[in-house]
Amino acid sequence: MAWHDEYPHSVFASVLLLDGKIENWKIGGHPKKHAGDWSNFWKLDRINDYTVEHTEFIVNNQKEHNESFERLAPEWFKKWQIASEFIGSKPYREDVKRLIKDEILVMEPGRELDALVAEKVMEWELWNNQWSDKEKNLIAPSDLWSPSTDISAAWEVVKKLTELGKTVEINAFASGRVVVRVIGKFQKDVFNSAPEAICKAALLAVGVI
């Protein structure tokens, strides 16, 4: 039986901080108490400057368990600002302007673009360092699912767009350029490698501008 299937149990929220700002975070069944507990350090030259904070929520049923992930932990994370160079899904939503088309088109393939697609197109949530659907069914580890570089993951994005009622056309040219057209509420052409093009066209198609 998994730890989250027995009640009561503890849910821990942990943050990795540098200069008082969040560089990484986790919600799960075990706290991260020391900087060495984290596998990802974005600034290796300052590894000794990192600090860690964590808090505990005691939950007695499924409703309280979900609330700890969806409301209590994000509210606790708001005690700190998010680092400006933060990579990946953020611990809470910030009041920021929506991305404009040009900002999406110049994004480099990688974790930031992958996370944006996971959240805005696939409608997934980050749960215990894994992407999950709204029913908390685990889909894939967040550091391995990369639709902006992996064509098999990019096809999952195409499938999702189809489920959303959008027709996807993909054409490759001898020059190496790729045209991805999503016909629906929005129609956008993007010229790049196929995985990157699919991701950017998908974001534009769902209106992340």
ZIKALIN-V199157 format. One record per residue. N is the residue number from 1. SS is DSSP state (H for helix, E for strand, L for the rest). PSI is psi in whole degrees, -180 to 180 (none if undefined). Layout:
BEGIN
n=N ss=SS psi=PSI
n=N ss=SS psi=PSI
END
This chain:
BEGIN
n=1 ss=L psi=133
n=2 ss=L psi=156
n=3 ss=H psi=-33
n=4 ss=H psi=0
n=5 ss=H psi=-7
n=6 ss=L psi=139
n=7 ss=L psi=148
n=8 ss=L psi=160
n=9 ss=E psi=169
n=10 ss=E psi=141
n=11 ss=E psi=128
n=12 ss=E psi=137
n=13 ss=E psi=130
n=14 ss=E psi=147
n=15 ss=E psi=144
n=16 ss=E psi=121
n=17 ss=E psi=145
n=18 ss=E psi=123
n=19 ss=L psi=34
n=20 ss=L psi=13
n=21 ss=E psi=149
n=22 ss=E psi=124
n=23 ss=E psi=-25
n=24 ss=E psi=162
n=25 ss=E psi=162
n=26 ss=E psi=145
n=27 ss=E psi=129
n=28 ss=E psi=-165
n=29 ss=L psi=-6
n=30 ss=L psi=140
n=31 ss=L psi=154
n=32 ss=L psi=112
n=33 ss=L psi=-19
n=34 ss=L psi=154
n=35 ss=H psi=-33
n=36 ss=H psi=-13
n=37 ss=H psi=-14
n=38 ss=L psi=139
n=39 ss=L psi=-19
n=40 ss=L psi=120
n=41 ss=L psi=123
n=42 ss=L psi=-22
n=43 ss=L psi=87
n=44 ss=H psi=-28
n=45 ss=H psi=-9
n=46 ss=H psi=28
n=47 ss=H psi=-31
n=48 ss=H psi=-7
n=49 ss=H psi=-7
n=50 ss=L psi=145
n=51 ss=E psi=163
n=52 ss=E psi=139
n=53 ss=E psi=149
n=54 ss=E psi=159
n=55 ss=E psi=164
n=56 ss=E psi=138
n=57 ss=E psi=127
n=58 ss=E psi=122
n=59 ss=E psi=146
n=60 ss=L psi=-6
n=61 ss=L psi=176
n=62 ss=H psi=-38
n=63 ss=H psi=-46
n=64 ss=H psi=-35
n=65 ss=H psi=-50
n=66 ss=H psi=-39
n=67 ss=H psi=-35
n=68 ss=H psi=-35
n=69 ss=H psi=-41
n=70 ss=H psi=-27
n=71 ss=H psi=-51
n=72 ss=H psi=-50
n=73 ss=H psi=-48
n=74 ss=H psi=-37
n=75 ss=H psi=-38
n=76 ss=H psi=-40
n=77 ss=H psi=-27
n=78 ss=L psi=-4
n=79 ss=L psi=-21
n=80 ss=L psi=151
n=81 ss=E psi=158
n=82 ss=E psi=134
n=83 ss=L psi=141
n=84 ss=L psi=-29
n=85 ss=L psi=17
n=86 ss=L psi=137
n=87 ss=L psi=133
n=88 ss=L psi=-167
n=89 ss=L psi=133
n=90 ss=L psi=154
n=91 ss=L psi=-18
n=92 ss=L psi=161
n=93 ss=L psi=132
n=94 ss=L psi=152
n=95 ss=L psi=88
n=96 ss=L psi=160
n=97 ss=L psi=152
n=98 ss=L psi=149
n=99 ss=L psi=142
n=100 ss=L psi=165
n=101 ss=H psi=-47
n=102 ss=H psi=-34
n=103 ss=H psi=-38
n=104 ss=H psi=-44
n=105 ss=H psi=-28
n=106 ss=L psi=-2
n=107 ss=L psi=139
n=108 ss=L psi=147
n=109 ss=L psi=141
n=110 ss=L psi=-165
n=111 ss=H psi=-38
n=112 ss=H psi=-46
n=113 ss=H psi=-42
n=114 ss=H psi=-45
n=115 ss=H psi=-38
n=116 ss=H psi=-42
n=117 ss=H psi=-43
n=118 ss=H psi=-43
n=119 ss=H psi=-46
n=120 ss=H psi=-31
n=121 ss=L psi=-54
n=122 ss=L psi=-18
n=123 ss=L psi=40
n=124 ss=L psi=165
n=125 ss=E psi=151
n=126 ss=E psi=122
n=127 ss=E psi=113
n=128 ss=L psi=45
n=129 ss=L psi=19
n=130 ss=E psi=148
n=131 ss=E psi=137
n=132 ss=E psi=157
n=133 ss=L psi=-176
n=134 ss=L psi=-19
n=135 ss=L psi=10
n=136 ss=L psi=20
n=137 ss=L psi=125
n=138 ss=E psi=134
n=139 ss=E psi=-54
n=140 ss=E psi=150
n=141 ss=E psi=137
n=142 ss=L psi=-26
n=143 ss=L psi=-2
n=144 ss=L psi=-27
n=145 ss=L psi=111
n=146 ss=L psi=82
n=147 ss=L psi=-19
n=148 ss=L psi=-11
n=149 ss=L psi=-18
n=150 ss=L psi=117
n=151 ss=H psi=-33
n=152 ss=H psi=-39
n=153 ss=H psi=-36
n=154 ss=H psi=-35
n=155 ss=H psi=-29
n=156 ss=H psi=-36
n=157 ss=H psi=-42
n=158 ss=H psi=-43
n=159 ss=H psi=-41
n=160 ss=H psi=-42
n=161 ss=H psi=-39
n=162 ss=H psi=-41
n=163 ss=H psi=-29
n=164 ss=L psi=4
n=165 ss=L psi=20
n=166 ss=L psi=135
n=167 ss=E psi=131
n=168 ss=E psi=128
n=169 ss=E psi=131
n=170 ss=E psi=126
n=171 ss=E psi=129
n=172 ss=E psi=144
n=173 ss=L psi=158
n=174 ss=L psi=-25
n=175 ss=L psi=-11
n=176 ss=L psi=-9
n=177 ss=L psi=153
n=178 ss=E psi=137
n=179 ss=E psi=122
n=180 ss=E psi=121
n=181 ss=E psi=126
n=182 ss=E psi=113
n=183 ss=E psi=120
n=184 ss=L psi=-131
n=185 ss=L psi=-35
n=186 ss=L psi=151
n=187 ss=E psi=115
n=188 ss=E psi=143
n=189 ss=E psi=136
n=190 ss=E psi=131
n=191 ss=E psi=102
n=192 ss=E psi=-168
n=193 ss=L psi=157
n=194 ss=H psi=-52
n=195 ss=H psi=-45
n=196 ss=H psi=-43
n=197 ss=H psi=-43
n=198 ss=H psi=-45
n=199 ss=H psi=-47
n=200 ss=H psi=-40
n=201 ss=H psi=-38
n=202 ss=H psi=-44
n=203 ss=H psi=-42
n=204 ss=H psi=-36
n=205 ss=H psi=-35
n=206 ss=L psi=1
n=207 ss=L psi=30
n=208 ss=L psi=55
n=209 ss=L psi=none
END
